[in-house]
Amino acid sequence: MLFAPDTEVALRSVVNLINTAANGEESLTTPADLNAFLDAEEFTGSRSGSAAELRSIKRLRIELAALWSSDEDTAAKSVNKLLTDAKALPQLVKHDHWDWHLHATTPEAPLADRMGTEAAMAIIDVIRSKEMDRMRVCAADDCDAVVLDLSRNRSKLYCDTGNCANRAHVAAYRARKAAEAD
């Protein structure tokens, strides 16, 4: 295992949040869309269900997308800003079906603060482990979704938002067959 389980869950949630706007397609258009996303990610704590909350999450998504492809020093500054803005105070908690893990805000804190802090805490582990190269952008030429590579051999190149890997493999196969035919 590369990271603690709660770190991997948080990193996957960051990927899923960033990819809600991948390839020019916005999937968080209403507060109901945001609630569905939060339910799918099993994100706990208070929610206002307001348009303002949705806007704050979209701003957070932009920050996280920039952080995702930044260098280590810039990522560290972004993480520190997220934690400072949320007035984070890490605590060990256990709730619902989750075993012991870190929360750095209260369940009543604004959603964007809670999500940003959770993302920051996970990315701290990535930075400290010198594993920033596991945070990538999809290798497909026509895709801008992000990828979290948790494979042992660091081989994950394509996102999970569509069929980028399949399209790349089919294209490579066809290219090999065309070369053999020549």
C-alpha beads as a LAMMPS data file, in Angstrom:
LAMMPS data file: protein, C-alpha beads

182 atoms
181 bonds

1 atom types
1 bond types

-500.0 500.0 xlo xhi
-500.0 500.0 ylo yhi
-500.0 500.0 zlo zhi

Masses

1 110.0

Atoms # bond

1 1 1 0.000 0.000 0.000
2 1 1 1.407 3.354 -1.041
3 1 1 -0.693 5.694 1.140
4 1 1 -2.988 5.322 4.123
5 1 1 -6.515 4.265 3.110
6 1 1 -8.089 7.627 3.997
7 1 1 -5.432 9.395 1.922
8 1 1 -6.244 7.252 -1.107
9 1 1 -9.980 7.884 -0.659
10 1 1 -9.374 11.637 -0.438
11 1 1 -7.077 11.636 -3.476
12 1 1 -9.650 9.722 -5.522
13 1 1 -12.288 12.244 -4.462
14 1 1 -10.019 15.063 -5.648
15 1 1 -9.623 13.318 -9.008
16 1 1 -13.372 12.806 -9.256
17 1 1 -14.066 16.445 -8.360
18 1 1 -11.557 17.836 -10.860
19 1 1 -12.900 15.508 -13.542
20 1 1 -16.440 16.848 -13.096
21 1 1 -15.250 19.549 -15.500
22 1 1 -13.004 17.437 -17.737
23 1 1 -12.993 17.851 -21.489
24 1 1 -15.251 20.881 -21.410
25 1 1 -18.167 18.971 -19.910
26 1 1 -19.581 20.361 -16.670
27 1 1 -21.362 17.766 -14.520
28 1 1 -21.918 19.976 -11.464
29 1 1 -24.546 22.328 -12.838
30 1 1 -26.998 22.365 -9.925
31 1 1 -26.877 21.965 -6.151
32 1 1 -28.614 18.610 -6.688
33 1 1 -25.690 17.513 -8.895
34 1 1 -23.311 18.509 -6.111
35 1 1 -25.343 16.544 -3.556
36 1 1 -25.288 13.477 -5.815
37 1 1 -21.511 13.845 -6.178
38 1 1 -21.056 14.186 -2.407
39 1 1 -23.253 11.137 -1.797
40 1 1 -21.256 9.088 -4.310
41 1 1 -18.013 10.177 -2.610
42 1 1 -19.542 9.413 0.824
43 1 1 -18.666 12.931 1.974
44 1 1 -20.052 13.624 5.432
45 1 1 -20.932 16.789 7.330
46 1 1 -23.277 19.667 6.785
47 1 1 -24.430 20.890 3.392
48 1 1 -26.434 23.971 2.589
49 1 1 -27.545 22.781 -0.848
50 1 1 -27.293 26.359 -2.071
51 1 1 -26.077 27.872 -5.310
52 1 1 -23.403 29.706 -3.292
53 1 1 -22.098 26.395 -1.958
54 1 1 -21.956 25.016 -5.504
55 1 1 -19.995 28.097 -6.640
56 1 1 -17.537 27.654 -3.757
57 1 1 -16.942 24.017 -4.749
58 1 1 -16.355 25.039 -8.354
59 1 1 -13.755 27.590 -7.149
60 1 1 -12.151 24.846 -5.051
61 1 1 -12.121 22.565 -8.100
62 1 1 -10.165 25.201 -10.040
63 1 1 -7.627 25.493 -7.191
64 1 1 -7.239 21.721 -6.957
65 1 1 -6.852 21.331 -10.726
66 1 1 -4.044 23.903 -10.707
67 1 1 -2.442 22.199 -7.719
68 1 1 -2.716 18.781 -9.404
69 1 1 -0.305 19.634 -12.179
70 1 1 1.970 21.998 -10.255
71 1 1 5.511 21.432 -9.078
72 1 1 6.227 20.382 -5.493
73 1 1 6.964 23.875 -4.139
74 1 1 3.836 25.377 -5.679
75 1 1 1.757 22.433 -4.459
76 1 1 3.065 22.912 -0.915
77 1 1 2.119 26.605 -0.997
78 1 1 -1.367 25.742 -2.293
79 1 1 -1.839 23.078 0.384
80 1 1 -0.765 25.504 3.106
81 1 1 -3.192 28.133 1.785
82 1 1 -6.090 25.641 1.798
83 1 1 -5.296 24.649 5.384
84 1 1 -4.823 28.240 6.567
85 1 1 -8.020 29.462 4.889
86 1 1 -9.992 26.694 6.609
87 1 1 -8.279 27.290 9.971
88 1 1 -7.518 23.569 9.978
89 1 1 -6.889 21.773 13.251
90 1 1 -6.298 18.046 12.565
91 1 1 -8.044 15.561 14.829
92 1 1 -8.313 11.790 14.795
93 1 1 -11.955 10.677 14.375
94 1 1 -14.010 7.534 13.816
95 1 1 -17.565 7.695 12.454
96 1 1 -20.104 5.809 10.378
97 1 1 -18.338 2.884 8.654
98 1 1 -14.959 4.653 8.595
99 1 1 -12.235 3.555 11.000
100 1 1 -9.793 6.046 12.545
101 1 1 -8.822 8.842 10.166
102 1 1 -8.004 12.540 10.195
103 1 1 -10.472 15.406 10.020
104 1 1 -9.038 18.874 10.107
105 1 1 -12.292 20.820 10.287
106 1 1 -15.561 20.418 12.106
107 1 1 -18.519 18.745 10.372
108 1 1 -20.268 22.133 10.477
109 1 1 -17.501 24.012 8.628
110 1 1 -18.363 25.259 5.130
111 1 1 -18.316 22.450 2.581
112 1 1 -15.563 24.009 0.463
113 1 1 -13.358 24.331 3.566
114 1 1 -13.961 20.701 4.524
115 1 1 -13.355 19.384 1.019
116 1 1 -10.313 21.606 0.489
117 1 1 -8.828 20.583 3.810
118 1 1 -9.369 16.901 3.135
119 1 1 -7.707 17.289 -0.263
120 1 1 -4.831 19.257 1.263
121 1 1 -4.249 16.671 3.986
122 1 1 -4.071 13.905 1.363
123 1 1 -1.762 15.875 -0.910
124 1 1 0.518 16.522 2.068
125 1 1 1.194 12.771 2.119
126 1 1 1.910 12.814 -1.620
127 1 1 4.370 15.699 -1.272
128 1 1 6.102 14.263 1.804
129 1 1 6.451 10.880 0.085
130 1 1 7.991 12.521 -2.995
131 1 1 5.244 10.972 -5.131
132 1 1 3.960 14.039 -7.027
133 1 1 4.596 12.199 -10.293
134 1 1 1.600 9.972 -9.436
135 1 1 -0.651 12.991 -10.016
136 1 1 -1.012 13.250 -13.791
137 1 1 -3.130 14.441 -16.661
138 1 1 -4.572 11.787 -18.981
139 1 1 -2.128 10.785 -21.752
140 1 1 -4.840 10.850 -24.435
141 1 1 -4.313 13.775 -26.809
142 1 1 -7.963 14.798 -26.683
143 1 1 -8.485 14.508 -22.904
144 1 1 -7.681 16.881 -20.050
145 1 1 -8.978 14.734 -17.170
146 1 1 -6.624 14.036 -14.282
147 1 1 -5.245 10.657 -13.255
148 1 1 -4.111 9.281 -9.919
149 1 1 -1.584 6.504 -10.482
150 1 1 -1.543 4.172 -7.491
151 1 1 -0.117 1.251 -9.468
152 1 1 3.076 -0.383 -8.219
153 1 1 4.890 0.072 -11.494
154 1 1 3.681 3.648 -12.080
155 1 1 2.061 2.653 -15.347
156 1 1 -1.378 4.275 -15.249
157 1 1 -1.537 6.782 -18.080
158 1 1 -5.214 7.210 -18.852
159 1 1 -8.183 8.575 -16.935
160 1 1 -11.280 6.733 -15.811
161 1 1 -13.721 9.288 -17.240
162 1 1 -14.203 7.660 -20.615
163 1 1 -12.546 5.121 -22.789
164 1 1 -9.233 6.873 -23.367
165 1 1 -7.101 3.794 -22.675
166 1 1 -9.205 1.626 -24.952
167 1 1 -9.055 4.172 -27.790
168 1 1 -5.254 4.467 -27.418
169 1 1 -4.782 0.705 -27.412
170 1 1 -7.011 0.247 -30.481
171 1 1 -5.116 3.000 -32.313
172 1 1 -1.765 1.400 -31.436
173 1 1 -3.049 -2.010 -32.580
174 1 1 -4.267 -0.577 -35.882
175 1 1 -0.945 1.207 -36.387
176 1 1 0.964 -2.053 -35.795
177 1 1 -1.287 -3.929 -38.212
178 1 1 -0.886 -1.212 -40.856
179 1 1 2.902 -1.325 -40.430
180 1 1 2.873 -5.127 -40.800
181 1 1 0.773 -4.842 -43.960
182 1 1 3.295 -2.435 -45.526

Bonds

1 1 1 2
2 1 2 3
3 1 3 4
4 1 4 5
5 1 5 6
6 1 6 7
7 1 7 8
8 1 8 9
9 1 9 10
10 1 10 11
11 1 11 12
12 1 12 13
13 1 13 14
14 1 14 15
15 1 15 16
16 1 16 17
17 1 17 18
18 1 18 19
19 1 19 20
20 1 20 21
21 1 21 22
22 1 22 23
23 1 23 24
24 1 24 25
25 1 25 26
26 1 26 27
27 1 27 28
28 1 28 29
29 1 29 30
30 1 30 31
31 1 31 32
32 1 32 33
33 1 33 34
34 1 34 35
35 1 35 36
36 1 36 37
37 1 37 38
38 1 38 39
39 1 39 40
40 1 40 41
41 1 41 42
42 1 42 43
43 1 43 44
44 1 44 45
45 1 45 46
46 1 46 47
47 1 47 48
48 1 48 49
49 1 49 50
50 1 50 51
51 1 51 52
52 1 52 53
53 1 53 54
54 1 54 55
55 1 55 56
56 1 56 57
57 1 57 58
58 1 58 59
59 1 59 60
60 1 60 61
61 1 61 62
62 1 62 63
63 1 63 64
64 1 64 65
65 1 65 66
66 1 66 67
67 1 67 68
68 1 68 69
69 1 69 70
70 1 70 71
71 1 71 72
72 1 72 73
73 1 73 74
74 1 74 75
75 1 75 76
76 1 76 77
77 1 77 78
78 1 78 79
79 1 79 80
80 1 80 81
81 1 81 82
82 1 82 83
83 1 83 84
84 1 84 85
85 1 85 86
86 1 86 87
87 1 87 88
88 1 88 89
89 1 89 90
90 1 90 91
91 1 91 92
92 1 92 93
93 1 93 94
94 1 94 95
95 1 95 96
96 1 96 97
97 1 97 98
98 1 98 99
99 1 99 100
100 1 100 101
101 1 101 102
102 1 102 103
103 1 103 104
104 1 104 105
105 1 105 106
106 1 106 107
107 1 107 108
108 1 108 109
109 1 109 110
110 1 110 111
111 1 111 112
112 1 112 113
113 1 113 114
114 1 114 115
115 1 115 116
116 1 116 117
117 1 117 118
118 1 118 119
119 1 119 120
120 1 120 121
121 1 121 122
122 1 122 123
123 1 123 124
124 1 124 125
125 1 125 126
126 1 126 127
127 1 127 128
128 1 128 129
129 1 129 130
130 1 130 131
131 1 131 132
132 1 132 133
133 1 133 134
134 1 134 135
135 1 135 136
136 1 136 137
137 1 137 138
138 1 138 139
139 1 139 140
140 1 140 141
141 1 141 142
142 1 142 143
143 1 143 144
144 1 144 145
145 1 145 146
146 1 146 147
147 1 147 148
148 1 148 149
149 1 149 150
150 1 150 151
151 1 151 152
152 1 152 153
153 1 153 154
154 1 154 155
155 1 155 156
156 1 156 157
157 1 157 158
158 1 158 159
159 1 159 160
160 1 160 161
161 1 161 162
162 1 162 163
163 1 163 164
164 1 164 165
165 1 165 166
166 1 166 167
167 1 167 168
168 1 168 169
169 1 169 170
170 1 170 171
171 1 171 172
172 1 172 173
173 1 173 174
174 1 174 175
175 1 175 176
176 1 176 177
177 1 177 178
178 1 178 179
179 1 179 180
180 1 180 181
181 1 181 182
